[in-house]
């Protein structure tokens, strides 16, 4: 099988590394970048270490090399730091990048479709949810998904686990909606060993409201904290992207909170979704409190509004 990565920047390179290290059932990975020398450099750097991983052919190419690709990952576009989306007080968050990156997608997606019309498209560029809507319209098919709130969910589980002093693998908690500031934390269903996560906490005098606010801020602004330290948020999303790709290529029917177009909400947003060879085959809407359901609707309204504004 062939997989493409369009965009050899920080996130594209991290996704490639994680994908090779996981050893997916892909015999060929094609890396494309508008700066072909950058794509060649990323591949040259990685190919030596790739000899330690399961056999896979990695090479820098052009769009014509995506012919017969079963999946194409798109990471190209301006990032949060370059696009001015690193202000915690800015309610727009990653959505500030939409105008610029929508133009990037208008160029990229038709080129992919010309040579790989049957490929599943995985949108990772920020903001991934509205860009997935744009990609779906440009592609003319529904085999489009975004990385959505999968990474946010992992961050949520991590921060809950750290407070509980347990492994994140044993925390069940979800973030849904936008991969951005309007994301929704499903506290009502967060569990550890079947016990409500809030009930399991030793808050040391901290109120539930304070605890929730601290955890949500850690998750919601994790990308900014990382960028302040390293200049780019790349490793976590690279690993999350590789896991999504693995589930698709292996036709796992695994359930992850990724973004796909949802007719009920009229936009792409994240809910627990069944992943297989054709992308998302089914969306599962978890039980929510009334407040959570209202927050999810507001998140959907926000995403729909930014797309409407983009069309004007």
Rosetta blueprint (number, residue, H / E / L):
1 X L
2 X E
3 X E
4 X E
5 X E
6 X E
7 X L
8 X L
9 X L
10 X H
11 X H
12 X H
13 X H
14 X H
15 X H
16 X H
17 X H
18 X H
19 X H
20 X H
21 X H
22 X H
23 X L
24 X L
25 X L
26 X L
27 X L
28 X E
29 X E
30 X E
31 X E
32 X E
33 X L
34 X L
35 X L
36 X H
37 X H
38 X H
39 X H
40 X H
41 X H
42 X H
43 X H
44 X H
45 X H
46 X H
47 X H
48 X H
49 X H
50 X H
51 X H
52 X H
53 X L
54 X L
55 X L
56 X L
57 X E
58 X E
59 X E
60 X E
61 X L
62 X L
63 X H
64 X H
65 X H
66 X H
67 X L
68 X L
69 X L
70 X L
71 X E
72 X E
73 X E
74 X E
75 X L
76 X L
77 X L
78 X L
79 X L
80 X L
81 X L
82 X L
83 X L
84 X L
85 X L
86 X L
87 X L
88 X L
89 X L
90 X L
91 X L
92 X L
93 X H
94 X H
95 X H
96 X H
97 X H
98 X H
99 X H
100 X H
101 X H
102 X H
103 X H
104 X H
105 X H
106 X H
107 X H
108 X H
109 X H
110 X H
111 X H
112 X H
113 X H
114 X H
115 X H
116 X L
117 X L
118 X L
119 X L
120 X E
121 X E
122 X E
123 X E
124 X L
125 X L
126 X L
127 X L
128 X H
129 X H
130 X H
131 X H
132 X H
133 X H
134 X H
135 X H
136 X H
137 X H
138 X H
139 X H
140 X L
141 X L
142 X L
143 X L
144 X E
145 X E
146 X E
147 X L
148 X L
149 X L
150 X H
151 X H
152 X H
153 X H
154 X H
155 X H
156 X H
157 X H
158 X H
159 X H
160 X H
161 X H
162 X H
163 X H
164 X H
165 X L
166 X L
167 X L
168 X H
169 X H
170 X H
171 X E
172 X E
173 X L
174 X L
175 X E
176 X E
177 X E
178 X L
179 X L
180 X L
181 X L
182 X L
183 X L
184 X E
185 X E
186 X L
187 X H
188 X H
189 X H
190 X L
191 X E
192 X E
193 X L
194 X L
195 X E
196 X E
197 X L
198 X L
199 X L
200 X L
201 X L
202 X L
203 X L
204 X L
205 X L
206 X L
207 X L
208 X H
209 X H
210 X H
211 X H
212 X H
213 X H
214 X H
215 X H
216 X H
217 X H
218 X H
219 X H
220 X H
221 X L
222 X H
223 X H
224 X H
225 X H
226 X H
227 X H
228 X H
229 X H
230 X H
231 X L
232 X L
233 X L
234 X L
235 X H
236 X H
237 X H
238 X H
239 X H
240 X H
241 X H
242 X H
243 X H
244 X H
245 X H
246 X H
247 X H
248 X H
249 X H
250 X L
251 X L
252 X L
253 X L
254 X E
255 X E
256 X E
257 X E
258 X E
259 X E
260 X E
261 X E
262 X E
263 X L
264 X L
265 X L
266 X L
267 X E
268 X E
269 X E
270 X E
271 X E
272 X E
273 X E
274 X E
275 X E
276 X E
277 X L
278 X L
279 X E
280 X E
281 X E
282 X E
283 X E
284 X L
285 X L
286 X L
287 X L
288 X L
289 X L
290 X H
291 X H
292 X H
293 X H
294 X H
295 X H
296 X H
297 X H
298 X H
299 X H
300 X H
301 X H
302 X H
303 X H
304 X H
305 X H
306 X H
307 X H
308 X H
309 X H
310 X H
311 X H
312 X L
